[in-house]
């Protein structure tokens, strides 16, 4: 198969005589492992780089802010889209005629790169610039999708549009959906992959895996991420500070055996919860012995990540009601992180029973499928 960036020679007319800006990070490489930065530097007039969360070189931890700097290797200025602004400013956009993106998405509504793309598309529309997407695979495949539709009351940089938590779309498909369905209306061009099929997981592509962010070490992370990332908004560790972030969940007050037994009693498809102890080296509960579980995926096709995550959250808060906490909002009067990640308040406030939550997931998945279908570029 070929990535979007592999096919740039077929689309050089998009860039001829134009100043080019690129949004990327270490995942921006072609099938021969060459950086997209270097590819564009050779073939077009690359004048600016734009950095998402974690930086162009991927050396920044989650949540750390960036300022404008010069990339040492290329001597090209790097404008931060995760610092003072998350949308390119007029001053930034004045430097380019066309802005493009080549970056590996994580396959989730709350993975911030897709909103870096959306905000940049808005800027392209506002300042009359073209926007080009070099497409890449969805690492968790492009056939399976599930979740609730985000309520716009809980809109944030980890959930800006009313889409499913696991969307099952590629970056180019999301760009087309954002541009049309949510009326960004920029001059959008898509450079699609060749040979990619929707049912492919990342391992099926034979492409080199490059971590899209510091706590996304393997393609398997993309499978469990939609289950356990919601624990970010609680006092439960989501495994940051371990060698298996998002595969490990726990806290000092959890008894591993009883927690695992309860979770396994639900007989959730495609998953086994193994009791374990771990000590995070950073992030939540740093240096403290935690009890919890490792989420073992037995069958990726059967595994329902969002349903599993919601079940895990309900079980832990029920079993350890006196110790479990939802973390407070960063800004008083604003929604908390759990609401932002789940795109609703009914998980935080326990408005529905677990069975009713399952029904909501089924309803919203079915509803969104009608919209999603219109923007699928790989049938």
BELWOLIN-V866709 format. One record per backbone hydrogen bond with DSSP energy under -0.5 kcal/mol. CO is the residue of the C=O (numbers start at 1). NH is the residue of the N-H. If there is no record, write none. Layout:
# BELWOLIN-V866709
<<CO & NH> <CO & NH>>
This chain:
# BELWOLIN-V866709
<<2 & 194> <3 & 7> <4 & 7> <5 & 8> <7 & 10> <8 & 11> <9 & 12> <11 & 14> <12 & 15> <12 & 16> <15 & 18> <18 & 45> <19 & 97> <19 & 98> <20 & 47> <20 & 48> <21 & 100> <22 & 24> <22 & 50> <23 & 102> <24 & 52> <25 & 28> <27 & 29> <28 & 36> <30 & 33> <34 & 30> <35 & 39> <36 & 40> <37 & 41> <38 & 42> <39 & 43> <40 & 44> <44 & 46> <45 & 20> <45 & 47> <47 & 77> <48 & 22> <49 & 79> <50 & 24> <51 & 81> <52 & 55> <54 & 60> <55 & 58> <61 & 64> <69 & 78> <71 & 75> <76 & 71> <77 & 49> <77 & 79> <78 & 69> <78 & 80> <79 & 51> <82 & 66> <85 & 83> <89 & 93> <90 & 94> <92 & 95> <93 & 96> <97 & 130> <98 & 21> <99 & 132> <100 & 23> <101 & 134> <102 & 25> <103 & 105> <108 & 111> <110 & 112> <111 & 114> <112 & 115> <112 & 116> <113 & 117> <114 & 118> <115 & 119> <116 & 120> <117 & 121> <118 & 122> <119 & 123> <120 & 124> <121 & 125> <122 & 126> <123 & 127> <124 & 129> <125 & 128> <129 & 187> <130 & 99> <131 & 189> <132 & 101> <132 & 134> <133 & 135> <133 & 191> <135 & 4> <136 & 171> <137 & 139> <138 & 141> <139 & 202> <146 & 166> <150 & 152> <151 & 154> <152 & 155> <156 & 159> <159 & 156> <161 & 163> <163 & 150> <165 & 109> <165 & 167> <166 & 146> <170 & 174> <171 & 175> <172 & 176> <173 & 177> <174 & 178> <175 & 179> <176 & 180> <177 & 181> <177 & 182> <178 & 182> <178 & 184> <179 & 185> <180 & 183> <186 & 188> <187 & 131> <189 & 133> <190 & 192> <191 & 135> <194 & 2> <197 & 200> <198 & 142> <198 & 143> <201 & 204> <202 & 205> <202 & 207> <203 & 206> <208 & 210> <213 & 216> <218 & 221> <218 & 222> <219 & 222> <219 & 223> <220 & 223> <220 & 224> <221 & 225> <222 & 226> <224 & 227> <224 & 228> <225 & 229> <228 & 231> <229 & 232> <230 & 233> <231 & 234> <233 & 327> <237 & 250> <238 & 246> <239 & 242> <241 & 281> <244 & 247> <244 & 248> <247 & 295> <248 & 246> <249 & 293> <250 & 237> <251 & 254> <251 & 291> <254 & 256> <255 & 259> <256 & 260> <257 & 261> <258 & 262> <259 & 263> <260 & 264> <261 & 265> <263 & 266> <264 & 267> <268 & 271> <269 & 304> <270 & 298> <270 & 299> <272 & 274> <272 & 296> <273 & 275> <274 & 294> <276 & 292> <278 & 290> <280 & 287> <283 & 286> <285 & 288> <288 & 280> <290 & 278> <291 & 251> <292 & 276> <293 & 249> <294 & 274> <294 & 296> <295 & 297> <296 & 272> <296 & 298> <299 & 303> <303 & 305> <304 & 308> <305 & 309> <306 & 310> <307 & 311> <308 & 312> <309 & 313> <310 & 314> <311 & 315> <312 & 316> <313 & 317> <314 & 318> <315 & 319> <316 & 320> <318 & 321> <320 & 323> <320 & 324> <325 & 235> <325 & 327> <331 & 334> <336 & 340> <337 & 341> <338 & 342> <339 & 343> <339 & 344> <343 & 151> <345 & 349> <346 & 351> <346 & 352> <347 & 350> <353 & 357> <354 & 358> <355 & 359> <356 & 360> <357 & 361> <358 & 362> <359 & 363> <360 & 364> <361 & 365> <362 & 366> <363 & 367> <364 & 368> <365 & 369> <366 & 370> <367 & 370> <367 & 371> <368 & 372> <369 & 373> <370 & 374> <371 & 374> <372 & 375> <373 & 376> <375 & 377> <377 & 379>>
